[in-house]
Amino acid sequence: MDNLKVSLSPHEKGRLTTNKVMWLVCAAMLPALVSALFNFGIRALVVVVASLVFCVGLEYLIQKFVLKTKVTVCDGSAAVTGLLLAFNMPSSIPLWQLFIGALVAIGIAKMAFGGLGKNPFNPALVGRAFLLISFPVTMTTWPVPGATRFVWNIDAMTAATPLGNIKLHAFEKLPDYWDLFIGTVGGSLGETSALAILLGGLFLMYKKIISWHIPVFFLATIFVFTGIAWFIDPEQFVNPLYHILGGGVMLGAFFMLTDMVTSPMNPKGQIVFAVGAGVICSCIRLFGAYPEGCMFSILIMNAFVPLIDKYIKPKRFGKEVNYVG
């Protein structure tokens, strides 16, 4: 009788590797990058390049000299964190503050837990949250898109974001839907153009890097929740399309909530995860003091992922058979 070979599932090896997944995610962010460069110009390029250098360099140094483990910066995960961190920054962010954000994102949120696959929270959002709490003025200073394209010092050329005007009930200052869709509004580098983010998100779905469950249920929850508020009191609340197209909702839906490490493993869990994030984001935007709630909603739901995976599991293959005799 031949010896049996016993191994853990899955037994079928897929074509996608971690490296391919990460670099495809980077490729999916190119439309948003192009939009950021078009709207915010030189400073946007500086912030993106600096964030990439900081995140990749810090991960290399920590693995090489602190943890003394195998250096894995070529897998693309540090580059993904660098791009997402830059996309969550205003183009006027001082580079020394950006370095601190990269250090928190890579050193604390990722490598302190053991590296890729072991971090419970999205590293880029942890970095942004730290900077927002530590440097609220620079993190909420929004340069005017277009007007600062070829300007280096843009600190004085600022404007309110759509969400800021919503929070102030300055509805007459809101841009039209087309401006929100193509991204000619103030905001963080990678979140202003819903069109660019949607193109990248559809590319990830086409490549089967992400599934439709999280983006669709997250966006639908926010639309329904804010739509109910708008239907009840249209003078106090705005059309839900502003909440979908404005701020970081689109970027969060396709690129941060869908992070494989910090999101549930099966579709049912992903739906619960997305709905929970949508409700929290909507509550913060509608009733909180802060105009944006996407970042906090994702980080809060990241903490519940282990519980979701524990209690919401897919059905096992096979069935029980009772033998008689």
C-alpha positions in Angstrom: 0.0 0.0 0.0 1.4 3.4 -1.0 2.1 6.0 1.7 -0.6 8.6 2.0 0.5 12.3 1.7 -1.5 14.5 4.1 -1.4 18.3 3.8 -3.5 21.3 4.7 -5.9 22.8 2.2 -6.0 24.6 -0.2 -4.4 22.1 -2.5 -4.8 24.0 -5.7 -2.2 26.7 -6.4 -3.5 29.8 -8.0 -1.7 32.0 -10.5 -1.8 35.1 -8.3 1.1 35.5 -5.9 1.4 38.1 -3.1 3.8 40.1 -5.3 1.5 40.1 -8.3 -1.5 41.2 -6.1 0.4 44.1 -4.6 1.8 45.4 -7.9 -1.6 45.1 -9.5 -3.1 47.2 -6.7 -0.4 49.8 -7.4 -1.3 49.7 -11.1 -5.0 50.2 -10.2 -4.1 53.4 -8.3 -2.5 54.9 -11.4 -5.7 56.7 -12.6 -6.1 58.3 -9.2 -2.4 59.3 -9.2 -2.8 60.9 -12.6 -5.8 62.8 -11.4 -3.8 64.0 -8.3 -0.9 65.2 -10.4 -3.3 67.0 -12.8 -5.2 68.8 -10.0 -2.4 69.5 -7.5 0.8 69.4 -9.7 4.3 69.6 -8.4 3.6 69.2 -4.7 1.4 66.1 -5.3 4.3 64.5 -7.1 6.7 65.4 -4.3 4.3 64.0 -1.6 3.8 60.7 -3.5 7.5 60.1 -4.2 8.4 61.0 -0.7 5.8 58.7 0.8 7.0 55.8 -1.4 10.6 56.4 -0.4 9.8 56.7 3.3 7.6 53.6 3.5 9.8 51.3 1.4 13.0 52.6 3.0 11.7 52.3 6.6 10.4 48.7 5.9 13.8 47.8 4.5 15.7 49.3 7.5 13.4 47.7 10.1 13.6 44.3 8.5 17.4 44.5 7.9 18.7 46.1 11.1 15.9 46.0 13.8 14.1 42.7 13.2 17.0 41.1 11.3 14.6 39.1 9.2 14.3 38.5 5.4 13.9 41.8 3.5 10.6 41.6 1.6 10.2 45.2 0.3 10.1 43.8 -3.3 6.7 42.2 -2.6 5.0 45.6 -3.2 3.2 45.8 0.1 5.3 48.8 1.3 4.7 50.5 -2.0 0.9 50.0 -1.6 1.1 51.5 1.9 3.2 54.4 0.5 0.7 55.2 -2.2 -2.3 55.0 0.1 -0.7 57.1 2.7 0.1 59.8 0.1 -3.5 59.5 -1.2 -4.8 60.4 2.2 -2.6 63.5 2.6 -3.3 67.1 1.4 -0.7 68.2 -1.1 0.6 70.9 1.3 1.6 68.4 4.0 5.1 69.1 5.3 7.5 66.3 4.4 8.8 65.8 7.9 5.2 65.2 9.1 4.7 62.7 6.2 7.8 60.9 7.4 6.3 60.6 10.9 3.1 59.2 9.3 5.2 56.6 7.3 7.1 55.6 10.4 3.8 55.0 12.3 2.3 53.2 9.4 5.2 50.9 8.7 6.9 50.7 12.0 4.0 50.5 14.4 0.9 49.5 12.4 2.7 46.8 10.3 6.1 45.7 11.3 5.4 45.7 15.1 2.8 43.0 14.5 5.2 40.9 12.4 4.8 42.3 8.9 2.5 41.7 6.0 -0.4 39.4 6.8 -0.3 39.9 10.6 -1.3 43.6 11.0 -4.9 44.0 12.4 -5.3 47.6 11.1 -4.8 49.2 7.7 -1.3 50.7 8.0 -1.9 53.7 5.8 -5.0 54.7 7.8 -3.2 54.3 11.1 -0.6 56.7 9.8 -3.2 59.2 8.7 -5.1 58.9 12.0 -1.9 59.6 13.9 -1.1 62.7 11.8 -4.7 64.0 12.0 -4.6 63.9 15.8 -1.1 65.2 16.1 -1.2 67.9 13.4 -4.8 68.8 12.8 -4.1 72.2 11.1 -1.8 70.9 8.4 -3.9 67.8 7.9 -7.1 69.9 7.2 -5.5 72.5 5.0 -6.7 71.9 1.5 -5.0 73.6 -1.5 -7.2 74.8 -4.4 -7.0 72.2 -7.2 -5.7 73.6 -10.5 -4.6 76.9 -9.1 -1.7 75.3 -7.3 -0.5 73.1 -10.2 2.8 74.8 -10.8 3.2 76.4 -7.4 5.6 75.1 -4.7 4.5 77.2 -1.7 0.7 76.7 -1.6 0.0 77.2 2.1 -2.0 80.4 1.5 -4.0 79.1 -1.5 -6.6 76.9 0.3 -10.3 76.2 0.0 -12.9 74.3 1.9 -13.7 70.7 0.9 -17.3 69.6 -0.1 -17.6 67.8 3.2 -16.5 70.8 5.1 -19.2 72.9 3.5 -21.7 70.2 4.3 -20.8 70.2 7.9 -21.1 74.0 8.0 -24.5 73.7 6.1 -23.1 75.9 3.4 -25.0 74.0 0.8 -24.9 76.8 -1.7 -21.1 76.4 -1.9 -21.2 72.8 -2.9 -19.8 71.9 -6.3 -21.9 70.1 -8.9 -21.9 66.3 -9.3 -19.6 66.5 -12.3 -16.9 68.3 -10.4 -17.1 65.7 -7.7 -17.0 62.9 -10.2 -13.9 64.0 -12.1 -12.2 65.4 -9.0 -11.8 69.2 -9.5 -12.5 69.8 -5.8 -10.4 70.2 -2.7 -9.4 67.2 -0.6 -6.7 64.6 -0.1 -4.6 63.7 -3.1 -6.2 60.4 -4.1 -9.8 60.8 -3.0 -11.1 63.7 -5.1 -11.8 61.9 -8.4 -14.5 59.3 -8.1 -14.0 58.5 -11.8 -10.3 57.6 -11.3 -11.0 55.5 -8.2 -13.9 53.7 -9.9 -11.6 52.8 -12.9 -9.0 51.4 -10.6 -11.6 49.5 -8.6 -13.2 48.0 -11.7 -9.7 46.9 -12.8 -9.2 45.1 -9.4 -12.5 43.4 -9.8 -11.7 42.3 -13.4 -8.4 40.8 -12.1 -10.3 39.2 -9.3 -8.1 40.9 -6.7 -11.2 42.1 -4.8 -14.8 41.0 -4.9 -17.9 43.2 -5.3 -19.3 42.6 -1.9 -17.4 45.1 0.2 -17.6 48.1 -2.2 -21.2 47.6 -3.2 -22.5 47.1 0.3 -20.4 49.9 1.8 -21.6 52.4 -0.8 -25.2 51.2 -0.7 -25.3 51.5 3.1 -24.0 55.0 3.1 -26.4 55.9 0.3 -29.4 54.5 2.1 -28.5 55.8 5.6 -27.8 59.4 4.4 -30.7 59.2 2.0 -33.1 58.5 4.8 -31.8 61.5 6.7 -32.1 63.7 3.6 -35.6 62.5 2.9 -36.7 63.3 6.5 -35.0 66.7 6.6 -33.6 68.0 3.3 -32.8 71.4 4.8 -30.5 69.8 7.4 -29.0 67.1 5.3 -27.8 66.9 1.7 -28.5 64.5 -1.2 -26.7 61.2 -0.5 -24.8 61.4 -3.8 -22.6 64.1 -2.2 -21.7 61.6 0.5 -20.8 59.0 -2.0 -18.8 61.2 -4.4 -17.3 63.5 -1.7 -14.4 62.8 0.7 -12.8 59.4 1.1 -15.8 57.1 0.6 -14.8 55.9 -2.9 -11.2 55.4 -2.0 -12.1 53.6 1.1 -14.6 51.4 -0.7 -12.3 50.1 -3.3 -8.8 50.3 -1.9 -8.8 50.3 1.9 -11.8 48.3 3.1 -10.9 45.6 0.6 -7.4 45.1 2.1 -7.0 41.3 2.2 -5.2 41.3 5.5 -7.7 43.6 7.4 -11.0 42.4 6.0 -13.0 39.2 6.5 -12.3 36.1 4.4 -15.7 35.1 3.2 -18.5 37.0 1.4 -21.0 36.9 4.2 -18.4 38.3 6.6 -17.4 40.9 4.1 -21.1 42.1 3.8 -21.3 42.5 7.6 -18.0 44.3 7.6 -19.0 46.7 4.8 -22.5 47.4 6.3 -20.9 48.1 9.7 -18.4 50.5 8.2 -21.1 52.2 6.2 -23.3 52.8 9.2 -20.4 54.2 11.3 -19.2 56.4 8.5 -22.7 57.8 8.0 -23.3 58.5 11.7 -20.0 60.4 12.0 -20.8 62.5 8.9 -24.3 63.2 9.9 -24.1 63.7 13.6 -20.5 63.9 14.6 -18.3 67.0 14.9 -15.8 65.8 12.2 -16.9 66.1 8.6 -15.3 62.9 7.4 -16.0 59.4 8.9 -14.5 57.0 6.4 -11.1 56.6 8.1 -12.5 56.0 11.6 -15.2 53.6 10.3 -12.6 51.4 8.6 -10.3 51.3 11.6 -13.1 50.5 13.9 -14.4 47.7 11.7 -10.8 46.3 11.3 -10.9 45.6 15.0 -14.0 43.4 14.5 -12.6 41.3 11.7 -11.4 38.4 14.0 -14.8 38.2 15.5 -16.5 38.3 12.1 -14.3 35.5 10.8 -14.9 33.5 14.0 -18.7 33.6 14.0 -19.5 34.0 10.3 -18.1 31.0 8.5 -18.8 29.4 5.1 -20.5 26.1 5.0 -18.2 23.1 5.1 -18.1 20.7 2.2 -19.8 17.3 2.6 -22.5 16.2 4.9 -23.0 14.1 7.9 -24.0 10.5 7.3 -25.5 8.2 10.0 -24.4 4.6 9.6 -26.6 1.8 11.0 -25.2 -1.5 12.0 
